Amino acid sequence: MGEDPAATRANTIAGTRNFIIMLLNIKYEFGDIVYLKTDLDQHPGVITGLQARPGGSITYEITRDDYSDWYYPEEISKDKAFLK
């Protein structure tokens, strides 16, 4: 007799429980030149990393000079932000 299809499906799911599939909207790519909207001097930075966060949000690592930090997409722009 063949194996029970439900048992086969359960074994397949159990064997892949370490994989998570997420659909993410990636707005910036590695190497993109970007600006922080809150930076009054508008120094350019480079996207050097990204992290998928709980709930499907993304943070981007931006490197500027000798410093890097993580930011949400709402804090970043490809264009200089002229704050008033």
N, C-alpha and C positions, 0 to 999 in steps of 0.2 A: 504494500500500500504506500501511496505517496504521503509526503509530510503535510500536516494541516496548514492551509494557507494563512490562517490567523496566527499560528505559532511562528511561521516564517516571517510574516510582517513584523511581529513583536521582536523577533531576534534581530531583524534588520534595523528597526528603530533603536533598540537597545545598543546595537553596535555603533550607531552614529550619534549617540547622545552628546558627544563632546563637540559637535559641530553646530554652529548657530548661523542661520541664514538671515541676513538683514538687507533690506533695500535702503540705501542711503543716497541722499541728494548731495553730491559732492560739488560744491560751488567753485572751489579753488583747487588748482593742481600744484604738485611739487614744482618749485622754481618760479611760480608766479610772483611778480613784484606787487606788493600791496601796501596800503597805508592804514594806520589805526585812526579811526574817526575822531578819537579823543586827543590825538597828539597835535598840540598847537603848532609844532615845528614841521609836521608832516614829513618826517624822515621815512624813507622807503624801507621795507622789510621784504624778506623772501620766505615763502611757504616752504618749510623744511620737514614738516611732519603733520600727521592727522591722527586723531583718536576717535573711534566710535564710542559714544557714551551711552549709559543706560537710557532707555526711552527713545533711542534712535537719533539723538542729537550728535553733533560733531564738533570737536574743537580742533583748531589748527595751530601748529607750532609756527611762530614767526621769529626769524632770526634777523636781528638788526645789530650791526657792528659785532661786538663780542658777546651779545646777550640774546637769549631766546626765552620765550614764554608762550603760554597757551591762551587762545582767544576764541570766542564764539563768532560765527559768521556775521552776526549783527554788528560786531565791533570793527569789522574789516571792510575796506573798499579797494577796488583796483584803481580808482581815481582819487586824487587829492581831495580831501574834504575841507572846504573853505569855511571854517567856523566863524560865526559872527559874535 
